[in-house]
Amino acid sequence: MEYNRVQLKQAAKQAMKGQRPHPMLITLLYIILTNLGCQLVMRILGAASGSDRLFREFMLSGQLYTDPEDWIQYILFNLMTPGRLVVALLVGGVLATILGSLWMALMNVGYVNFCLGMVRRQQPTTGALFSVFPQFGPVLGTRILVGIFEFLWCLLFGVGAVVLLAVAVLLFAEIEVLMLLTVLAIYVALLVGIVWATLRYAMVDFLIVDRGVTGKEAIQESKRLMKGNIGRLFLLQLSFIGWFLLEYAIIVAGMIIGMIAMGSSLMAGGISGMEYVLVGSMLVFLGLLGIGVIIISIINLWLVPYINGTKALFYDWLQGADTARFDGGQGGWGQPAQQNYDYTRLSGPSSGTGIGPGPGATGPNPGGPAPRPPKSRKDDPWN
């Protein structure tokens, strides 16, 4: 089947329009549940290990001891005893981080299930987020295995980059231009290697929720599907970069406007009312920054299902699904493909504009003026 990135992204947006409940609401629920789960794990294990109390005492001791030597002595001999520090680090730090990551992975697979059902026009509900919970053992085992493989590949590429960098230093230490170009080439090669190692396993979550395969079977099948398609998926994900640049621009614009407002207020304020001017200026700055954060949060509620829905359609394309089912202009998945018109340049005195329906063309008004040629589709506004 012919690959069409624009068509996939158009179909994902059309699927979002027809989804009930709206994917932005499901995404909001997904984000809230993911963060609450992580916070709950951190709180419980932090209280059980004493790491929360240790952190509070550490912060309080900095206020009680003004002499740095007394403060360091108190920390080393009274506050951070070996047994207390080990328990806090292992239970409140390492274990809490691992459990929080596993919870995030479990919720992410559930969200993938929702997005896959959304683009297939199955009208998934909030229950899709929890569909993998009955098989959480194999699902988490698969995600752990993927994480191990990705880490080992990245470690291999990292070690290779360090070795090449050491060789480059020995060979080109006195030639700055060659040294700079070599370091840049090594850095680019490292990034390419990491992207390659990560995208090989990009379809594992979809295989889990779609076929029910886990473990090595899911990993091997993901590698098979991605063979020769890593570049396509990379460019597909890269095509969303404009949205992230837009979010960055919103934050920067909010900060600049806030700083300008603060500067204007300070210049206009008198000496006697300087404290009020400073407080007011800071409130304006924080208010503008807060508005920017709210705008970005709303964009992300739409952007996350858009990206994941497009990736789900890419997975279906890898499975050999008919691209006619992805038509974005006629309603997305499962809808008839857009009717094509044959535009042929006419010759002769009666040619008029030179654009008209060709032989056998069909349309809403075959005997009248020909419709204008359709504009080329764009996946996002900046393309």
Summary of the structure (lengths in Angstrom):
residues: 383
radius of gyration: 28.5
end to end distance: 23.8
largest distance: 100.1
contacts: 1078
relative contact order: 0.12
helix: 73%
strand: 2%
